[in-house]
Amino acid sequence: MLGTIHDLRATVERTIVGGTGAFRMVRGYGLIDYVPEASTPGHDVYRVDLFVVV
């Protein structure tokens, strides 16, 4: 997944292209969500969901 994330608290969608091994030539997208209830003052927690076509 490539690209700059400007707002770390907003849901971000990124394109997935390529890969290695079993994931060679896959395409799809990934969603990155901030999880405030699991975060602490010193650590941020994110959930990453990947949707790919193999």
Secondary structure, DSSP 8 states (H G I E B T S, - for coil): -----S-TTS-EEEEEE--SGGGTT-EEEEEEEE-GGG-BTTB--EEEEEEEE-
